[in-house]
């Protein structure tokens, strides 16, 4: 497992060909403020260790970039696969905390004292505080859970896929990372 400085360096190098340094620095600052590079991706499923939120998000971004190349996907912004992949699970930045007085850096608990709720919606709100998003990026982040979202939202998810087909590929990239790669 990489330490936080190596994760940040890897993050910069990964984004470097996709966007200008000014944008990379803006995203990096926002992610550091959220402690993104240290958080787990989950506390009961995939990516339960410190730093795994970054590892999972990086894998989703890689999967989206790969799907974009292989399937010749079209995006409103060329850097969207990177942005969507890295920011899709920002909600987890304040969902998991170290219990007070716990000295084990790998012990995480669910934070029941958050202001924002939801998963995709919360991630969109948090991402918009870091940088402006296209409507397509908003839809991809909001609906990245696919049919794992509440059943009452399935019609909205289907409509989002119809309007923005990359919503489906974002969900696919996330499932590849979580279910196949296990991160």
N, CA, C and O atoms as a DFTB+ gen file, in Angstrom:
732 C
 N C O
     1  1       0.838      -1.179       0.000
     2  2       0.000       0.000       0.000
     3  2       0.887       1.247       0.000
     4  3       1.893       1.307       0.706
     5  1       0.501       2.229      -0.793
     6  2       1.256       3.470      -0.898
     7  2       0.949       4.394       0.278
     8  3      -0.156       4.381       0.819
     9  1       1.951       5.203       0.669
    10  2       1.651       6.229       1.657
    11  2       0.977       7.398       0.947
    12  3       0.938       7.442      -0.282
    13  1       0.454       8.332       1.712
    14  2      -0.362       9.410       1.144
    15  2       0.412      10.254       0.133
    16  3      -0.162      10.663      -0.877
    17  1       1.683      10.525       0.370
    18  2       2.466      11.332      -0.577
    19  2       2.637      10.619      -1.911
    20  3       2.613      11.255      -2.965
    21  1       2.808       9.317      -1.868
    22  2       2.920       8.544      -3.112
    23  2       1.579       8.499      -3.842
    24  3       1.537       8.547      -5.071
    25  1       0.481       8.407      -3.082
    26  2      -0.844       8.434      -3.713
    27  2      -1.052       9.754      -4.446
    28  3      -1.538       9.773      -5.576
    29  1      -0.682      10.851      -3.801
    30  2      -0.856      12.174      -4.403
    31  2       0.015      12.317      -5.644
    32  3      -0.436      12.843      -6.661
    33  1       1.253      11.855      -5.570
    34  2       2.150      11.906      -6.737
    35  2       1.586      11.054      -7.877
    36  3       1.609      11.472      -9.035
    37  1       1.087       9.878      -7.554
    38  2       0.502       9.006      -8.565
    39  2      -0.721       9.676      -9.189
    40  3      -0.908       9.622     -10.404
    41  1      -1.545      10.302      -8.367
    42  2      -2.722      11.046      -8.813
    43  2      -2.328      12.111      -9.838
    44  3      -2.937      12.200     -10.905
    45  1      -1.313      12.917      -9.518
    46  2      -0.851      13.970     -10.430
    47  2      -0.392      13.379     -11.762
    48  3      -0.763      13.868     -12.830
    49  1       0.415      12.328     -11.688
    50  2       0.933      11.707     -12.910
    51  2      -0.177      11.089     -13.750
    52  3      -0.120      11.129     -14.979
    53  1      -1.179      10.523     -13.101
    54  2      -2.303       9.920     -13.812
    55  2      -3.094      10.985     -14.576
    56  3      -3.481      10.767     -15.724
    57  1      -3.332      12.124     -13.945
    58  2      -4.133      13.178     -14.571
    59  2      -3.348      14.047     -15.545
    60  3      -3.941      14.709     -16.396
    61  1      -2.040      14.053     -15.432
    62  2      -1.206      14.966     -16.216
    63  2      -1.504      14.975     -17.711
    64  3      -1.606      16.059     -18.285
    65  1      -1.651      13.830     -18.372
    66  2      -1.926      13.904     -19.814
    67  2      -3.361      14.325     -20.139
    68  3      -3.660      14.673     -21.281
    69  1      -4.253      14.295     -19.134
    70  2      -5.677      14.504     -19.394
    71  2      -6.141      15.941     -19.213
    72  3      -7.151      16.344     -19.790
    73  1      -5.405      16.727     -18.408
    74  2      -5.882      18.085     -18.122
    75  2      -4.731      18.987     -17.714
    76  3      -3.660      18.504     -17.346
    77  1      -4.946      20.293     -17.777
    78  2      -3.887      21.227     -17.415
    79  2      -3.552      21.154     -15.928
    80  3      -4.399      20.799     -15.108
    81  1      -2.323      21.488     -15.594
    82  2      -1.844      21.426     -14.214
    83  2      -2.712      22.267     -13.271
    84  3      -2.914      21.889     -12.118
    85  1      -3.213      23.380     -13.742
    86  2      -4.076      24.233     -12.908
    87  2      -5.312      23.457     -12.431
    88  3      -5.706      23.566     -11.269
    89  1      -5.911      22.685     -13.322
    90  2      -7.076      21.873     -12.957
    91  2      -6.688      20.742     -12.011
    92  3      -7.412      20.443     -11.062
    93  1      -5.556      20.124     -12.271
    94  2      -5.070      19.043     -11.408
    95  2      -4.850      19.569      -9.999
    96  3      -5.244      18.929      -9.024
    97  1      -4.223      20.732      -9.892
    98  2      -3.955      21.318      -8.574
    99  2      -5.252      21.683      -7.856
   100  3      -5.357      21.523      -6.639
   101  1      -6.226      22.165      -8.598
   102  2      -7.521      22.507      -8.002
   103  2      -8.201      21.266      -7.437
   104  3      -8.710      21.285      -6.316
   105  1      -8.207      20.186      -8.216
   106  2      -8.807      18.939      -7.756
   107  2      -8.026      18.384      -6.569
   108  3      -8.614      17.955      -5.576
   109  1      -6.705      18.394      -6.676
   110  2      -5.858      17.888      -5.591
   111  2      -6.127      18.622      -4.280
   112  3      -6.262      17.991      -3.232
   113  1      -6.206      19.936      -4.332
   114  2      -6.479      20.720      -3.129
   115  2      -7.823      20.341      -2.521
   116  3      -7.931      20.150      -1.310
   117  1      -8.848      20.234      -3.366
   118  2     -10.166      19.844      -2.878
   119  2     -10.168      18.458      -2.253
   120  3     -10.810      18.238      -1.226
   121  1      -9.455      17.530      -2.865
   122  2      -9.405      16.173      -2.337
   123  2      -8.613      16.097      -1.040
   124  3      -8.979      15.356      -0.127
   125  1      -7.529      16.860      -0.957
   126  2      -6.766      16.912       0.298
   127  2      -7.634      17.464       1.426
   128  3      -7.603      16.954       2.545
   129  1      -8.406      18.504       1.130
   130  2      -9.283      19.100       2.140
   131  2     -10.306      18.092       2.670
   132  3     -10.737      18.188       3.819
   133  1     -10.688      17.138       1.843
   134  2     -11.653      16.107       2.240
   135  2     -10.978      14.866       2.840
   136  3     -11.659      13.924       3.244
   137  1      -9.648      14.866       2.896
   138  2      -8.867      13.718       3.361
   139  2      -9.109      12.482       2.492
   140  3      -9.014      11.348       2.962
   141  1      -9.418      12.721       1.231
   142  2      -9.722      11.683       0.244
   143  2      -8.619      10.627       0.135
   144  3      -8.911       9.440      -0.008
   145  1      -7.369      11.049       0.202
   146  2      -6.254      10.136      -0.044
   147  2      -6.015       9.161       1.115
   148  3      -5.232       8.220       0.982
   149  1      -6.686       9.383       2.244
   150  2      -6.513       8.513       3.414
   151  2      -7.724       7.640       3.715
   152  3      -7.603       6.688       4.486
   153  1      -8.858       7.922       3.150
   154  2     -10.098       7.249       3.533
   155  2     -10.214       5.847       2.927
   156  3      -9.632       5.567       1.879
   157  1     -10.975       4.968       3.599
   158  2     -11.276       3.663       3.003
   159  2     -12.394       3.817       1.978
   160  3     -13.118       4.813       1.990
   161  1     -12.533       2.852       1.105
   162  2     -13.636       2.865       0.139
   163  2     -14.901       2.305       0.775
   164  3     -16.005       2.551       0.289
   165  1     -14.746       1.562       1.843
   166  2     -15.864       0.928       2.521
   167  2     -15.378       0.485       3.893
   168  3     -14.175       0.458       4.156
   169  1     -16.309       0.142       4.756
   170  2     -15.900      -0.478       6.020
   171  2     -16.453      -1.892       6.148
   172  3     -16.195      -2.578       7.137
   173  1     -17.217      -2.328       5.139
   174  2     -17.767      -3.675       5.216
   175  2     -17.743      -4.421       3.884
   176  3     -18.154      -5.580       3.820
   177  1     -17.274      -3.781       2.832
   178  2     -17.231      -4.426       1.520
   179  2     -15.823      -4.290       0.935
   180  3     -14.839      -4.585       1.614
   181  1     -15.725      -3.853      -0.299
   182  2     -14.434      -3.691      -0.969
   183  2     -13.653      -2.516      -0.388
   184  3     -14.250      -1.556       0.099
   185  1     -12.321      -2.585      -0.436
   186  2     -11.474      -1.449      -0.086
   187  2     -11.637      -0.936       1.328
   188  3     -11.968       0.232       1.529
   189  1     -11.409      -1.787       2.307
   190  2     -11.660      -1.424       3.698
   191  2     -10.455      -0.802       4.407
   192  3     -10.524      -0.545       5.609
   193  1      -9.368      -0.559       3.703
   194  2      -8.150      -0.056       4.336
   195  2      -7.940       1.429       4.072
   196  3      -8.499       2.001       3.135
   197  1      -7.130       2.027       4.911
   198  2      -6.743       3.420       4.732
   199  2      -6.157       3.600       3.330
   200  3      -5.276       2.844       2.920
   201  1      -6.647       4.604       2.597
   202  2      -6.155       4.883       1.249
   203  2      -6.906       4.170       0.147
   204  3      -6.684       4.447      -1.031
   205  1      -7.788       3.259       0.507
   206  2      -8.486       2.473      -0.517
   207  2      -9.543       3.258      -1.282
   208  3      -9.922       2.847      -2.378
   209  1     -10.035       4.373      -0.745
   210  2     -10.960       5.203      -1.531
   211  2     -10.233       5.745      -2.749
   212  3     -10.784       5.752      -3.850
   213  1      -9.001       6.200      -2.562
   214  2      -8.200       6.650      -3.706
   215  2      -7.951       5.489      -4.659
   216  3      -8.119       5.635      -5.870
   217  1      -7.553       4.335      -4.124
   218  2      -7.250       3.182      -4.974
   219  2      -8.479       2.758      -5.785
   220  3      -8.376       2.480      -6.979
   221  1      -9.637       2.712      -5.126
   222  2     -10.872       2.345      -5.818
   223  2     -11.229       3.376      -6.889
   224  3     -11.541       3.018      -8.025
   225  1     -11.182       4.638      -6.526
   226  2     -11.544       5.709      -7.464
   227  2     -10.587       5.747      -8.653
   228  3     -11.007       5.965      -9.789
   229  1      -9.319       5.537      -8.389
   230  2      -8.326       5.470      -9.464
   231  2      -8.640       4.306     -10.400
   232  3      -8.541       4.446     -11.619
   233  1      -9.016       3.161      -9.839
   234  2      -9.350       2.006     -10.666
   235  2     -10.591       2.281     -11.511
   236  3     -10.640       1.899     -12.680
   237  1     -11.595       2.940     -10.929
   238  2     -12.788       3.294     -11.702
   239  2     -12.409       4.233     -12.842
   240  3     -12.874       4.060     -13.968
   241  1     -11.572       5.221     -12.559
   242  2     -11.132       6.146     -13.618
   243  2     -10.370       5.397     -14.709
   244  3     -10.604       5.625     -15.895
   245  1      -9.469       4.513     -14.319
   246  2      -8.732       3.713     -15.317
   247  2      -9.699       2.892     -16.163
   248  3      -9.560       2.826     -17.384
   249  1     -10.675       2.266     -15.513
   250  2     -11.652       1.454     -16.240
   251  2     -12.449       2.310     -17.219
   252  3     -12.708       1.893     -18.348
   253  1     -12.837       3.512     -16.781
   254  2     -13.592       4.405     -17.672
   255  2     -12.745       4.862     -18.852
   256  3     -13.234       4.937     -19.979
   257  1     -11.487       5.164     -18.598
   258  2     -10.577       5.554     -19.690
   259  2     -10.430       4.395     -20.670
   260  3     -10.467       4.593     -21.884
   261  1     -10.264       3.183     -20.138
   262  2     -10.124       1.995     -20.990
   263  2     -11.402       1.731     -21.785
   264  3     -11.335       1.471     -22.986
   265  1     -12.561       1.795     -21.137
   266  2     -13.827       1.604     -21.848
   267  2     -14.022       2.675     -22.918
   268  3     -14.528       2.393     -24.004
   269  1     -13.621       3.895     -22.605
   270  2     -13.745       4.995     -23.572
   271  2     -12.929       4.711     -24.823
   272  3     -13.400       4.922     -25.941
   273  1     -11.710       4.235     -24.634
   274  2     -10.848       3.915     -25.782
   275  2     -11.376       2.717     -26.558
   276  3     -11.503       2.771     -27.781
   277  1     -11.683       1.641     -25.852
   278  2     -12.101       0.402     -26.510
   279  2     -13.441       0.530     -27.227
   280  3     -13.621      -0.014     -28.316
   281  1     -14.378       1.247     -26.618
   282  2     -15.719       1.357     -27.174
   283  2     -15.951       2.670     -27.917
   284  3     -17.048       2.937     -28.407
   285  1     -14.904       3.479     -27.992
   286  2     -14.967       4.780     -28.659
   287  2     -16.116       5.630     -28.115
   288  3     -16.893       6.223     -28.864
   289  1     -16.193       5.667     -26.778
   290  2     -17.235       6.470     -26.134
   291  2     -16.973       7.949     -26.376
   292  3     -15.825       8.385     -26.456
   293  1     -18.025       8.693     -26.489
   294  2     -17.936      10.146     -26.679
   295  2     -18.379      10.822     -25.387
   296  3     -19.400      10.459     -24.803
   297  1     -17.607      11.803     -24.950
   298  2     -17.895      12.566     -23.748
   299  2     -18.002      14.043     -24.109
   300  3     -17.408      14.492     -25.090
   301  1     -18.754      14.792     -23.321
   302  2     -18.850      16.239     -23.527
   303  2     -17.502      16.926     -23.292
   304  3     -17.205      17.950     -23.906
   305  1     -16.690      16.354     -22.399
   306  2     -15.365      16.887     -22.087
   307  2     -14.390      15.711     -22.094
   308  3     -14.674      14.673     -21.498
   309  1     -13.268      15.859     -22.749
   310  2     -12.336      14.736     -22.900
   311  2     -11.796      14.228     -21.563
   312  3     -11.444      13.053     -21.454
   313  1     -11.725      15.072     -20.561
   314  2     -11.213      14.644     -19.262
   315  2     -12.296      14.027     -18.372
   316  3     -12.009      13.635     -17.241
   317  1     -13.517      13.936     -18.857
   318  2     -14.626      13.423     -18.047
   319  2     -14.393      12.024     -17.470
   320  3     -14.728      11.812     -16.305
   321  1     -13.842      11.063     -18.206
   322  2     -13.638       9.744     -17.589
   323  2     -12.746       9.814     -16.343
   324  3     -12.950       9.069     -15.384
   325  1     -11.772      10.702     -16.368
   326  2     -10.878      10.894     -15.223
   327  2     -11.636      11.555     -14.068
   328  3     -11.559      11.105     -12.924
   329  1     -12.358      12.615     -14.379
   330  2     -13.090      13.375     -13.366
   331  2     -14.167      12.509     -12.716
   332  3     -14.254      12.431     -11.491
   333  1     -14.978      11.867     -13.535
   334  2     -16.075      11.037     -13.024
   335  2     -15.526       9.884     -12.189
   336  3     -16.013       9.622     -11.089
   337  1     -14.521       9.204     -12.709
   338  2     -13.947       8.076     -11.975
   339  2     -13.378       8.466     -10.632
   340  3     -13.598       7.780      -9.634
   341  1     -12.655       9.552     -10.603
   342  2     -12.017       9.962      -9.350
   343  2     -12.995      10.560      -8.345
   344  3     -12.777      10.442      -7.140
   345  1     -14.058      11.194      -8.807
   346  2     -14.943      11.911      -7.889
   347  2     -16.267      11.190      -7.595
   348  3     -17.076      11.699      -6.819
   349  1     -16.501      10.043      -8.186
   350  2     -17.813       9.399      -8.073
   351  2     -18.200       9.012      -6.648
   352  3     -19.391       8.953      -6.346
   353  1     -17.252       8.749      -5.775
   354  2     -17.541       8.296      -4.411
   355  2     -17.108       9.301      -3.344
   356  3     -16.767       8.905      -2.229
   357  1     -17.117      10.573      -3.665
   358  2     -16.688      11.571      -2.683
   359  2     -17.512      11.526      -1.403
   360  3     -17.026      11.924      -0.344
   361  1     -18.731      11.054      -1.481
   362  2     -19.588      10.965      -0.297
   363  2     -18.902      10.206       0.829
   364  3     -19.180      10.450       2.004
   365  1     -18.017       9.300       0.482
   366  2     -17.364       8.470       1.484
   367  2     -16.325       9.228       2.306
   368  3     -15.871       8.742       3.342
   369  1     -15.956      10.408       1.847
   370  2     -14.937      11.169       2.577
   371  2     -15.380      11.543       3.983
   372  3     -14.553      11.599       4.893
   373  1     -16.671      11.800       4.177
   374  2     -17.098      12.062       5.548
   375  2     -18.005      10.964       6.091
   376  3     -18.548      11.097       7.188
   377  1     -18.172       9.889       5.342
   378  2     -18.967       8.761       5.827
   379  2     -18.197       7.890       6.806
   380  3     -18.806       7.198       7.622
   381  1     -16.862       7.910       6.740
   382  2     -16.050       7.038       7.575
   383  2     -15.096       7.864       8.421
   384  3     -14.429       8.777       7.934
   385  1     -15.049       7.517       9.702
   386  2     -14.197       8.250      10.644
   387  2     -13.475       7.263      11.561
   388  3     -13.875       6.109      11.712
   389  1     -12.395       7.763      12.166
   390  2     -11.737       7.017      13.233
   391  2     -12.493       7.304      14.525
   392  3     -12.793       8.462      14.818
   393  1     -12.798       6.288      15.286
   394  2     -13.471       6.541      16.559
   395  2     -12.584       7.399      17.465
   396  3     -11.360       7.287      17.417
   397  1     -13.192       8.247      18.284
   398  2     -12.395       9.071      19.213
   399  2     -11.517       8.195      20.107
   400  3     -11.944       7.145      20.586
   401  1     -10.308       8.639      20.317
   402  2      -9.325       7.976      21.186
   403  2      -8.864       6.613      20.665
   404  3      -8.175       5.889      21.383
   405  1      -9.221       6.256      19.456
   406  2      -8.765       4.992      18.871
   407  2      -7.429       5.252      18.190
   408  3      -7.329       6.150      17.355
   409  1      -6.425       4.499      18.525
   410  2      -5.093       4.712      17.955
   411  2      -4.799       3.810      16.769
   412  3      -3.732       3.919      16.165
   413  1      -5.730       2.916      16.421
   414  2      -5.541       2.021      15.282
   415  2      -5.893       2.769      13.995
   416  3      -7.066       3.066      13.769
   417  1      -4.899       3.084      13.139
   418  2      -5.184       3.844      11.921
   419  2      -6.027       3.089      10.897
   420  3      -6.523       3.687       9.941
   421  1      -6.193       1.779      11.090
   422  2      -7.005       0.979      10.170
   423  2      -8.419       0.737      10.698
   424  3      -9.206       0.048      10.050
   425  1      -8.747       1.285      11.849
   426  2     -10.088       1.092      12.410
   427  2     -10.977       2.262      12.011
   428  3     -10.767       3.397      12.439
   429  1     -11.967       1.964      11.189
   430  2     -12.896       2.974      10.709
   431  2     -14.304       2.618      11.150
   432  3     -14.650       1.442      11.260
   433  1     -15.108       3.632      11.402
   434  2     -16.509       3.442      11.724
   435  2     -17.350       4.358      10.850
   436  3     -16.872       5.368      10.334
   437  1     -18.622       3.978      10.695
   438  2     -19.544       4.813       9.933
   439  2     -19.869       6.067      10.739
   440  3     -20.124       5.992      11.941
   441  1     -19.859       7.204      10.079
   442  2     -20.145       8.489      10.703
   443  2     -21.640       8.770      10.598
   444  3     -22.146       9.028       9.506
   445  1     -22.339       8.724      11.705
   446  2     -23.774       8.994      11.719
   447  2     -24.090      10.476      11.854
   448  3     -25.262      10.847      11.921
   449  1     -23.085      11.322      11.895
   450  2     -23.295      12.759      12.112
   451  2     -22.905      13.573      10.880
   452  3     -22.191      14.570      10.990
   453  1     -23.371      13.150       9.715
   454  2     -23.094      13.916       8.494
   455  2     -24.246      14.873       8.218
   456  3     -25.379      14.632       8.634
   457  1     -23.955      15.937       7.528
   458  2     -24.991      16.911       7.179
   459  2     -25.700      16.493       5.894
   460  3     -26.926      16.549       5.804
   461  1     -24.923      16.080       4.912
   462  2     -25.495      15.634       3.639
   463  2     -25.732      14.132       3.682
   464  3     -24.941      13.383       4.255
   465  1     -26.827      13.703       3.073
   466  2     -27.119      12.278       2.993
   467  2     -27.136      11.850       1.532
   468  3     -26.993      12.670       0.626
   469  1     -27.311      10.572       1.326
   470  2     -27.336      10.050      -0.027
   471  2     -25.973       9.549      -0.435
   472  3     -25.014       9.598       0.335
   473  1     -25.905       9.077      -1.629
   474  2     -24.637       8.551      -2.147
   475  2     -24.249       9.337      -3.397
   476  3     -23.345      10.172      -3.357
   477  1     -24.932       9.067      -4.497
   478  2     -24.622       9.786      -5.736
   479  2     -24.882      11.272      -5.623
   480  3     -24.079      12.087      -6.076
   481  1     -26.018      11.629      -5.011
   482  2     -26.360      13.048      -4.875
   483  2     -25.317      13.774      -4.039
   484  3     -24.873      14.867      -4.389
   485  1     -24.931      13.152      -2.929
   486  2     -23.946      13.743      -2.029
   487  2     -22.602      13.888      -2.735
   488  3     -21.930      14.907      -2.581
   489  1     -22.209      12.889      -3.500
   490  2     -20.939      12.958      -4.231
   491  2     -20.951      14.092      -5.247
   492  3     -19.945      14.780      -5.421
   493  1     -22.089      14.293      -5.924
   494  2     -22.214      15.407      -6.876
   495  2     -22.041      16.738      -6.151
   496  3     -21.287      17.598      -6.607
   497  1     -22.725      16.914      -5.037
   498  2     -22.623      18.172      -4.290
   499  2     -21.186      18.432      -3.871
   500  3     -20.686      19.549      -4.010
   501  1     -20.527      17.413      -3.363
   502  2     -19.141      17.569      -2.919
   503  2     -18.206      17.852      -4.100
   504  3     -17.280      18.655      -3.983
   505  1     -18.448      17.196      -5.226
   506  2     -17.613      17.420      -6.415
   507  2     -17.781      18.839      -6.951
   508  3     -16.814      19.460      -7.392
   509  1     -19.008      19.347      -6.911
   510  2     -19.260      20.709      -7.407
   511  2     -18.564      21.769      -6.563
   512  3     -18.356      22.891      -7.026
   513  1     -18.208      21.431      -5.350
   514  2     -17.455      22.362      -4.512
   515  2     -15.976      22.404      -4.926
   516  3     -15.244      23.326      -4.565
   517  1     -15.559      21.396      -5.685
   518  2     -14.169      21.315      -6.138
   519  2     -13.997      21.917      -7.523
   520  3     -13.054      22.673      -7.755
   521  1     -14.897      21.593      -8.446
   522  2     -14.815      22.141      -9.795
   523  2     -16.172      22.065     -10.474
   524  3     -17.014      21.247     -10.104
   525  1     -16.384      22.922     -11.473
   526  2     -17.648      22.838     -12.226
   527  2     -17.708      21.512     -12.984
   528  3     -16.699      21.033     -13.501
   529  1     -18.897      20.933     -13.041
   530  2     -19.105      19.676     -13.753
   531  2     -20.048      19.905     -14.922
   532  3     -20.912      20.781     -14.873
   533  1     -19.878      19.114     -15.969
   534  2     -20.837      19.131     -17.070
   535  2     -22.093      18.391     -16.613
   536  3     -22.061      17.662     -15.622
   537  1     -23.183      18.575     -17.325
   538  2     -24.419      17.842     -17.003
   539  2     -24.191      16.337     -17.114
   540  3     -24.731      15.561     -16.326
   541  1     -23.398      15.935     -18.086
   542  2     -23.098      14.512     -18.255
   543  2     -22.321      13.977     -17.053
   544  3     -22.621      12.888     -16.565
   545  1     -21.327      14.726     -16.569
   546  2     -20.555      14.300     -15.399
   547  2     -21.447      14.201     -14.170
   548  3     -21.320      13.265     -13.380
   549  1     -22.357      15.171     -14.006
   550  2     -23.295      15.140     -12.892
   551  2     -24.144      13.872     -12.956
   552  3     -24.314      13.188     -11.947
   553  1     -24.671      13.561     -14.125
   554  2     -25.507      12.364     -14.286
   555  2     -24.696      11.096     -14.010
   556  3     -25.187      10.182     -13.348
   557  1     -23.473      11.034     -14.505
   558  2     -22.645       9.838     -14.296
   559  2     -22.323       9.623     -12.821
   560  3     -22.382       8.498     -12.327
   561  1     -21.985      10.691     -12.126
   562  2     -21.686      10.570     -10.698
   563  2     -22.956      10.241      -9.920
   564  3     -22.948       9.356      -9.064
   565  1     -24.050      10.950     -10.215
   566  2     -25.305      10.720      -9.489
   567  2     -25.781       9.280      -9.629
   568  3     -26.224       8.678      -8.651
   569  1     -25.697       8.723     -10.828
   570  2     -26.292       7.419     -11.091
   571  2     -25.276       6.286     -11.181
   572  3     -25.601       5.227     -11.718
   573  1     -24.057       6.471     -10.674
   574  2     -23.024       5.442     -10.822
   575  2     -23.363       4.133     -10.106
   576  3     -22.750       3.105     -10.395
   577  1     -24.317       4.147      -9.188
   578  2     -24.699       2.925      -8.471
   579  2     -25.631       2.033      -9.296
   580  3     -25.879       0.885      -8.928
   581  1     -26.145       2.562     -10.408
   582  2     -27.007       1.759     -11.274
   583  2     -28.186       1.178     -10.521
   584  3     -28.845       1.879      -9.753
   585  1     -28.455      -0.099     -10.738
   586  2     -29.593      -0.765     -10.105
   587  2     -29.363      -1.031      -8.615
   588  3     -30.257      -1.546      -7.943
   589  1     -28.189      -0.692      -8.089
   590  2     -27.956      -0.788      -6.646
   591  2     -28.555       0.403      -5.917
   592  3     -28.574       0.432      -4.687
   593  1     -29.041       1.382      -6.663
   594  2     -29.764       2.511      -6.084
   595  2     -31.142       2.003      -5.645
   596  3     -31.530       0.885      -5.982
   597  1     -31.865       2.816      -4.906
   598  2     -33.218       2.427      -4.472
   599  2     -34.086       2.072      -5.681
   600  3     -34.038       2.738      -6.715
   601  1     -34.874       1.016      -5.530
   602  2     -35.729       0.548      -6.623
   603  2     -36.650       1.653      -7.135
   604  3     -36.967       1.690      -8.324
   605  1     -37.080       2.545      -6.258
   606  2     -37.945       3.653      -6.664
   607  2     -37.270       4.622      -7.619
   608  3     -37.942       5.442      -8.246
   609  1     -35.955       4.540      -7.738
   610  2     -35.198       5.428      -8.628
   611  2     -34.818       4.781      -9.957
   612  3     -34.193       5.425     -10.799
   613  1     -35.184       3.527     -10.154
   614  2     -34.760       2.818     -11.355
   615  2     -35.237       3.490     -12.639
   616  3     -34.501       3.510     -13.626
   617  1     -36.423       4.029     -12.650
   618  2     -36.914       4.716     -13.844
   619  2     -36.038       5.933     -14.162
   620  3     -35.705       6.183     -15.321
   621  1     -35.671       6.684     -13.121
   622  2     -34.795       7.849     -13.318
   623  2     -33.416       7.419     -13.819
   624  3     -32.829       8.062     -14.689
   625  1     -32.915       6.326     -13.257
   626  2     -31.626       5.789     -13.710
   627  2     -31.708       5.417     -15.196
   628  3     -30.822       5.765     -15.976
   629  1     -32.766       4.714     -15.577
   630  2     -32.943       4.338     -16.983
   631  2     -33.017       5.550     -17.895
   632  3     -32.446       5.545     -18.986
   633  1     -33.714       6.584     -17.460
   634  2     -33.792       7.819     -18.252
   635  2     -32.410       8.475     -18.368
   636  3     -32.039       8.974     -19.430
   637  1     -31.653       8.467     -17.259
   638  2     -30.303       9.044     -17.289
   639  2     -29.415       8.309     -18.295
   640  3     -28.632       8.937     -19.007
   641  1     -29.536       6.984     -18.352
   642  2     -28.761       6.198     -19.317
   643  2     -29.173       6.543     -20.745
   644  3     -28.327       6.603     -21.637
   645  1     -30.468       6.769     -20.966
   646  2     -30.964       7.121     -22.298
   647  2     -30.399       8.469     -22.741
   648  3     -29.978       8.625     -23.887
   649  1     -30.391       9.433     -21.832
   650  2     -29.903      10.778     -22.173
   651  2     -28.378      10.815     -22.211
   652  3     -27.795      11.449     -23.091
   653  1     -27.733      10.143     -21.269
   654  2     -26.268      10.130     -21.164
   655  2     -25.799       8.673     -21.076
   656  3     -25.658       8.144     -19.974
   657  1     -25.557       8.019     -22.211
   658  2     -25.166       6.604     -22.191
   659  2     -23.945       6.304     -21.315
   660  3     -23.793       5.181     -20.834
   661  1     -23.077       7.296     -21.106
   662  2     -21.886       7.047     -20.285
   663  2     -22.217       6.797     -18.816
   664  3     -21.351       6.365     -18.055
   665  1     -23.460       7.063     -18.406
   666  2     -23.912       6.684     -17.063
   667  2     -23.771       5.169     -16.899
   668  3     -23.278       4.690     -15.878
   669  1     -24.206       4.427     -17.909
   670  2     -24.122       2.967     -17.861
   671  2     -22.666       2.513     -17.763
   672  3     -22.354       1.589     -17.012
   673  1     -21.783       3.153     -18.510
   674  2     -20.382       2.750     -18.506
   675  2     -19.685       3.157     -17.208
   676  3     -18.729       2.507     -16.786
   677  1     -20.160       4.227     -16.579
   678  2     -19.628       4.604     -15.268
   679  2     -19.981       3.534     -14.249
   680  3     -19.136       3.121     -13.455
   681  1     -21.226       3.087     -14.272
   682  2     -21.638       2.006     -13.370
   683  2     -20.810       0.746     -13.649
   684  3     -20.358       0.076     -12.721
   685  1     -20.620       0.436     -14.914
   686  2     -19.833      -0.741     -15.293
   687  2     -18.400      -0.620     -14.781
   688  3     -17.861      -1.580     -14.230
   689  1     -17.784       0.533     -14.953
   690  2     -16.408       0.753     -14.479
   691  2     -16.323       0.590     -12.965
   692  3     -15.351       0.039     -12.449
   693  1     -17.344       1.072     -12.257
   694  2     -17.387       0.939     -10.798
   695  2     -17.524      -0.530     -10.401
   696  3     -16.862      -0.981      -9.466
   697  1     -18.367      -1.272     -11.094
   698  2     -18.558      -2.689     -10.781
   699  2     -17.293      -3.504     -11.088
   700  3     -16.968      -4.442     -10.360
   701  1     -16.592      -3.153     -12.149
   702  2     -15.328      -3.822     -12.461
   703  2     -14.359      -3.624     -11.306
   704  3     -13.721      -4.575     -10.854
   705  1     -14.246      -2.384     -10.828
   706  2     -13.322      -2.082      -9.736
   707  2     -13.712      -2.810      -8.449
   708  3     -12.873      -3.438      -7.802
   709  1     -14.993      -2.718      -8.086
   710  2     -15.444      -3.265      -6.797
   711  2     -15.610      -4.779      -6.819
   712  3     -15.179      -5.463      -5.891
   713  1     -16.229      -5.306      -7.868
   714  2     -16.597      -6.731      -7.872
   715  2     -15.588      -7.636      -8.537
   716  3     -15.441      -8.793      -8.144
   717  1     -14.887      -7.131      -9.542
   718  2     -13.899      -7.971     -10.225
   719  2     -12.501      -7.756      -9.662
   720  3     -11.802      -8.718      -9.347
   721  1     -12.087      -6.483      -9.533
   722  2     -10.767      -6.178      -9.007
   723  2     -10.729      -6.183      -7.478
   724  3      -9.652      -6.263      -6.886
   725  1     -11.889      -6.100      -6.840
   726  2     -11.969      -6.181      -5.381
   727  2     -11.461      -4.959      -4.633
   728  3     -11.094      -5.046      -3.461
   729  1     -11.443      -3.819      -5.315
   730  2     -10.997      -2.597      -4.643
   731  2     -12.057      -1.519      -4.752
   732  3     -11.866      -0.412      -4.247
